Amino acid sequence: MKSKKIGVNTICTHVGEIKDEQFKGAISPLYMSSSYAYENVDIKRYPRYFNTPNQEALGKKIAALEHCEAGMIFGSGMAAVSTALLAFLQSGDHVVVQKTIYGGAYNFMVEEFPKYNIEFDFTDGFSEADFASKIKPNTKVIYVETPSNPLMLITDLEMISKLAKKHQLVSMIDNTFASPINQNPADFGIDIIIHSATKYMGGHSDICAGTVAASKEHMDKIWNLGKNLGGSLSDYTVWLLERSIKTMGIRVKAQNRNAKKMAKWLDEHPLVSKVYYPGLKSHPDYKIARRQMYGFTGMLSFELVPSINPQAFMEKLLMIKQSMSLAGVESTILSPSKTSHALLSAEERKRQGIAEGLLRFSVGIEDKHDLIADLEQAFEAVAKKQIQKV
């Protein structure tokens, strides 16, 4: 089936599926073997080589979703990030990194790159000049994340692609917050597309995985390092992930709709001082987001007015779970300073604009009026408590 001529939900459901030739089942069979024949076979399969039947099939689905030639599945999003970066960087090289990125990726660069004598610079902003000013003679990679975690800032992908090509650099993006449903960076010329598949691809808060999509040429380099680092994923989890991706299109679109409603509602609430969501016209990057995204994602962040304690507010929520991670069908909320960006110093969080009172809201597929009711009762509870203190 040629993925370029079919819709995204059809890709999610059918591309890369394994036909059950023996029993004619409707879904891909699961091959649990960790040992395969090596004589008289077309492919010498081995789990660490990312080429078991289920790994190979899901890689095709990931590639089709991201409009790329090849895809790989990893044991976590960070395994995908670290393997992709190290595949194109060696001692003496330099990488330009977007100002705000996932805390785990930031910590990986800060703690591990010096051990390999790999240089890195974070940009001061998001403009072409900000990125261009950091490029050095030994620069090899530009790394971005858009929408960014947790402030939902948008980086112009076409600009990044052109800048990278001008300087013969490899461009990489963490596309997790958008998902392939909302954004396809390869269409703008980005070379390497990375996902924490734990998030929207898994979608049910029960899978830990990562993916990379790229050209065959670039993927050969990633595969060569990946087989040595050993960050492959068990076939059972690969099979579960393939199952989950079948509904990704309809899940994400429902989350998009809910998040936009929540963003507008929160933006008008008197106890909210600021909302970060690229689907709001007040967002500074709204025009860029409209140009390069199909939908604005199910993620948003917001800050409460100073008089409201963020932790007290979260503890009053009844349905929206105070929980780590994101993008499940259930709505969750957390404090980035205590979770996703806890590894950053207070000074670095401040530099990135991550306030201690910032809350990140992963909007699920619940009915919007139930989500609003839960938020409203929590606001009323903390406001009442504040009045009693006074």
C-alpha positions as a printed Julia matrix, in Angstrom:
390×3 Matrix{Float64}:
   0.0     0.0    0.0
   1.49    3.38  -1.07
   1.22    5.63   1.97
   1.52    8.93   0.05
  -1.82    8.33  -1.66
  -3.83    7.41   1.41
  -5.11    9.25   4.47
  -3.35    9.46   7.81
  -5.87    7.25   9.63
  -5.4     4.61   6.94
  -1.64    4.83   7.43
  -2.11    4.46  11.19
  -4.29    1.4   10.69
  -2.75   -0.46   7.77
   0.75    0.58   6.68
   3.41   -1.76   8.06
   0.95   -4.39   9.24
   2.1    -8.01   9.08
  -0.28  -10.32   7.26
  -1.31  -13.41   9.19
  -0.79  -15.92   6.39
  -1.45  -18.96   8.59
  -4.72  -18.1   10.34
  -5.87  -14.98   8.41
  -6.29  -12.89  11.56
  -7.3    -9.24  11.21
  -4.28   -7.85  13.09
  -0.52   -8.28  12.91
   0.7   -11.45  14.61
   3.27  -11.09  17.4
   6.65  -12.77  16.89
   8.26  -13.18  20.31
  11.35  -15.07  19.22
  14.74  -13.65  20.19
  16.55  -16.23  18.05
  16.23  -16.62  14.27
  17.85  -18.76  11.58
  20.95  -17.38   9.92
  21.45  -19.85   7.05
  19.4   -19.82   3.85
  17.45  -16.69   4.85
  17.09  -13.28   3.18
  17.49  -11.37   6.46
  19.54  -12.39   9.46
  17.25  -11.2   12.23
  18.3   -10.28  15.74
  16.38   -8.09  18.25
  19.32   -5.76  18.92
  19.61   -5.16  15.18
  16.11   -3.58  15.06
  15.01   -6.06  12.38
  12.69   -8.6   13.95
   9.41   -8.89  12.02
   7.47   -6.62  14.38
  10.27   -4.05  14.7
  10.73   -3.91  10.95
   7.0    -3.59  10.23
   6.43   -0.8   12.75
   9.44    1.06  11.38
   7.63    1.21   8.02
   4.55    2.7    9.67
   6.63    5.35  11.45
   8.37    6.25   8.19
   5.05    6.56   6.36
   3.56    8.74   9.11
   6.51   11.13   8.95
   6.83   11.09   5.13
  10.32    9.6    5.35
  12.1     6.64   3.75
  12.93    4.75   6.93
  11.94    4.45  10.58
  13.34    2.81  13.72
  11.87    1.94  17.1
  13.84    2.46  20.35
  13.4     1.54  23.99
  12.61    5.14  25.02
  12.43    8.66  23.68
  15.82    9.44  25.22
  17.33    6.35  23.55
  16.1     7.79  20.25
  17.42   11.29  21.04
  20.85   10.17  22.26
  21.42    7.65  19.46
  20.39   10.1   16.74
  22.65   12.85  18.09
  25.69   10.65  18.69
  25.34    9.11  15.24
  26.23   12.47  13.71
  28.55   13.91  16.36
  32.03   12.91  17.39
  34.9    14.36  19.39
  35.6    17.93  18.33
  32.18   18.5   16.74
  29.64   21.15  17.71
  25.84   21.25  17.82
  23.51   24.26  17.88
  20.56   23.64  20.2
  17.28   25.51  20.51
  16.98   27.62  23.66
  14.22   25.56  25.28
  14.11   21.77  24.96
  12.95   18.79  27.0
  14.78   18.67  30.34
  16.02   15.11  29.79
  17.6    16.04  26.45
  19.12   19.15  28.0
  20.58   17.13  30.86
  21.97   14.53  28.43
  23.83   17.2   26.5
  25.13   19.02  29.55
  26.27   15.89  31.4
  27.41   13.59  28.59
  28.68   15.72  25.7
  31.71   17.07  27.63
  32.83   13.46  28.19
  32.97   13.01  24.42
  34.53   16.44  23.77
  31.38   17.47  21.87
  30.68   21.2   22.0
  27.18   22.69  22.15
  25.58   26.12  22.29
  22.0    27.01  23.18
  20.44   29.81  21.18
  19.37   33.08  22.77
  16.05   33.04  20.91
  14.19   31.43  18.02
  14.99   33.65  15.03
  17.25   32.76  12.12
  19.84   35.18  13.49
  19.77   33.44  16.87
  20.6    30.1   15.27
  23.02   31.44  12.66
  25.05   33.32  15.27
  25.85   30.06  17.07
  27.12   28.16  14.01
  30.86   27.45  14.07
  33.29   25.85  11.59
  32.97   22.56  13.51
  29.15   22.62  13.75
  27.53   19.45  12.44
  23.93   19.48  13.76
  21.06   21.86  14.51
  18.65   20.44  17.1
  15.17   21.87  17.74
  11.92   20.97  19.48
   8.62   22.45  18.4
   6.2    22.98  20.02
   8.61   23.28  22.9
   8.2    21.67  26.31
   6.62   23.24  28.37
   6.08   26.76  26.99
   4.68   25.68  23.61
   7.0    27.99  21.66
   7.17   27.42  17.9
  10.32   27.21  15.8
  10.1    27.97  12.08
  10.97   24.61  10.49
  11.41   25.91   6.96
  13.89   28.47   8.25
  15.83   25.81  10.17
  15.94   23.52   7.15
  17.24   26.22   4.82
  19.83   27.36   7.36
  21.05   23.79   7.9
  21.33   23.11   4.18
  23.15   26.41   3.61
  25.84   25.33   6.07
  25.69   21.6    5.17
  24.41   20.63   8.6
  22.07   17.86   9.71
  18.78   19.17  11.11
  16.99   17.27  13.9
  13.68   17.8   15.63
  11.91   16.39  18.66
   8.4    16.26  17.19
   6.79   14.65  20.24
   4.43   17.46  21.28
   3.01   17.79  17.77
   2.84   14.11  16.8
   2.83   13.13  13.11
  -0.89   13.96  13.07
  -0.25   17.66  13.63
   3.14   18.23  12.02
   5.4    16.57   9.44
   8.84   18.24   9.64
  10.2    16.29   6.66
   7.81   18.28   4.45
   9.8    21.38   5.42
  13.16   19.73   4.79
  14.1    18.6    8.32
  16.42   15.57   8.15
  15.82   13.61  11.37
  12.44   13.39  13.15
  12.43   12.04  16.72
   9.52   11.08  18.97
   9.01    9.88  22.47
   6.49    7.24  21.39
   5.57    6.96  25.05
   3.4    10.01  24.39
   0.91   10.44  21.52
   1.91    7.31  19.63
   1.34    5.11  22.68
  -1.44    7.33  23.91
  -2.6     5.21  26.85
   0.15    5.84  29.44
   1.28    2.21  29.36
   4.15    2.11  26.83
   7.73    3.43  26.96
   9.31    3.78  23.51
  11.0     6.13  21.06
  11.12    6.49  17.3
  13.32    8.04  14.64
  12.36    8.71  11.0
  14.78    9.83   8.3
  16.16    9.11   4.86
  17.75    5.7    4.3
  21.15    7.35   4.13
  20.77    9.05   7.49
  19.1     6.01   9.03
  22.04    3.8    8.11
  24.24    5.9   10.42
  21.68    5.82  13.22
  21.21    2.06  12.85
  24.96    1.44  12.89
  25.31    3.18  16.25
  21.98    1.91  17.57
  22.95   -1.73  17.2
  26.09   -1.04  19.23
  24.34    0.9   21.99
  21.55   -1.68  22.22
  18.55    0.59  22.75
  16.06   -1.7   20.99
  12.54   -2.43  22.21
  10.98   -5.78  23.09
   8.71   -7.19  20.41
   5.74   -7.37  22.76
   5.95   -3.63  23.39
   6.5    -3.02  19.68
   3.3    -4.96  19.0
   1.42   -2.94  21.65
   2.71    0.28  20.14
   1.58   -0.74  16.67
  -1.86   -1.44  18.12
  -1.99    1.96  19.82
  -0.92    3.91  16.74
  -3.99    2.63  14.9
  -6.14    5.1   16.86
  -3.59    7.94  17.07
  -5.28   10.04  14.39
  -8.69   10.12  16.02
  -7.25   10.43  19.54
  -5.02   13.39  18.7
  -7.71   15.26  16.81
 -10.04   14.9   19.8
  -7.27   16.13  22.1
  -6.62   19.08  19.77
 -10.25   20.16  19.99
 -10.37   19.82  23.76
  -7.07   21.64  24.3
  -8.18   24.62  22.23
 -11.39   24.83  24.29
  -9.43   24.58  27.55
  -6.9    27.19  26.42
  -9.64   29.69  25.57
 -11.48   29.01  28.82
  -8.35   29.32  30.97
  -7.27   32.46  29.11
 -10.45   34.17  30.25
 -10.33   32.92  33.85
  -9.54   35.63  36.45
  -7.25   33.31  38.45
  -5.03   32.53  35.44
  -2.33   35.07  34.59
  -1.02   33.52  31.36
  -1.79   30.66  28.96
   0.75   29.12  26.58
  -0.98   27.53  23.59
  -0.06   28.04  19.9
  -3.72   27.81  18.89
  -4.52   31.1   20.62
  -4.27   34.16  18.38
  -2.53   35.94  21.26
   0.33   33.44  21.11
   3.45   35.13  19.66
   4.05   32.23  17.26
   0.44   31.72  16.17
   1.12   32.58  12.5
   4.08   30.18  12.27
   2.05   27.44  13.95
  -0.79   27.91  11.47
   1.66   27.67   8.58
   3.41   24.46   9.61
   0.9    22.58  11.78
  -2.35   20.79  10.9
  -3.57   21.06  14.5
  -2.28   22.81  17.61
  -1.78   19.7   19.82
  -3.42   18.6   23.05
  -0.75   20.26  25.2
  -0.83   23.63  26.92
   0.67   25.33  29.93
  -0.63   28.09  32.18
   0.35   30.17  35.17
  -1.96   30.98  38.06
  -2.13   34.43  39.6
   0.48   34.82  42.39
  -2.09   34.54  45.17
  -3.0    30.94  44.21
  -0.7    28.1   45.26
  -0.16   25.83  42.21
   0.29   22.66  44.28
  -2.84   23.35  46.3
  -4.76   23.88  43.05
  -3.6    20.58  41.55
  -4.48   18.7   44.73
  -8.08   19.93  44.47
  -8.57   18.47  41.0
 -10.79   15.38  41.06
 -10.66   13.98  37.52
  -7.56   15.58  36.01
  -4.69   13.52  37.38
  -1.56   15.01  38.9
   0.82   12.75  37.03
   4.13   12.52  35.17
   4.42   12.24  31.39
   1.74   13.33  28.93
  -0.46   12.68  25.9
  -2.58    9.87  27.31
  -6.31    9.64  26.66
  -6.76   10.81  30.26
  -6.05   14.43  31.18
  -3.03   15.02  33.41
  -1.31   18.01  34.97
   2.1    18.6   36.51
   4.66   21.15  37.63
   7.57   21.2   35.11
   9.95   22.56  37.74
   9.37   19.4   39.81
   9.23   16.86  36.96
  10.22   17.27  33.3
  12.67   20.1   34.05
  13.69   19.19  37.59
  17.2    18.27  36.4
  17.77   21.87  35.32
  19.08   24.35  37.84
  16.74   27.07  39.1
  18.83   29.58  37.16
  18.48   27.62  33.91
  14.72   27.22  34.37
  14.49   30.97  34.89
  16.55   31.58  31.75
  14.15   29.41  29.78
  11.13   31.22  31.21
   9.88   28.26  33.27
   8.33   29.79  36.37
   7.99   27.78  39.56
   4.25   28.29  39.33
   3.93   27.08  35.75
   1.56   24.12  35.23
   1.63   21.86  32.17
  -1.76   20.5   31.15
  -2.01   17.43  28.91
  -5.6    17.44  27.7
  -7.26   14.09  27.16
 -10.37   12.93  25.33
 -12.9    13.46  28.13
 -16.0    15.57  27.48
 -14.99   19.21  27.6
 -17.74   20.25  30.0
 -16.47   17.68  32.53
 -12.92   19.05  32.25
 -14.15   22.61  32.74
 -16.23   21.55  35.73
 -13.2    19.93  37.35
 -11.01   22.99  36.77
 -13.71   25.32  38.04
 -14.33   23.43  41.28
 -10.57   23.4   41.95
 -10.36   27.15  41.35
 -13.3    27.74  43.68
 -11.77   25.54  46.38
  -8.36   27.27  46.4
  -9.91   30.73  46.1
 -12.17   30.03  49.07
  -9.21   28.78  51.09
  -7.27   31.92  50.19
 -10.13   34.12  51.36
 -10.36   32.22  54.66
  -6.63   32.81  55.26
  -7.08   36.51  54.76
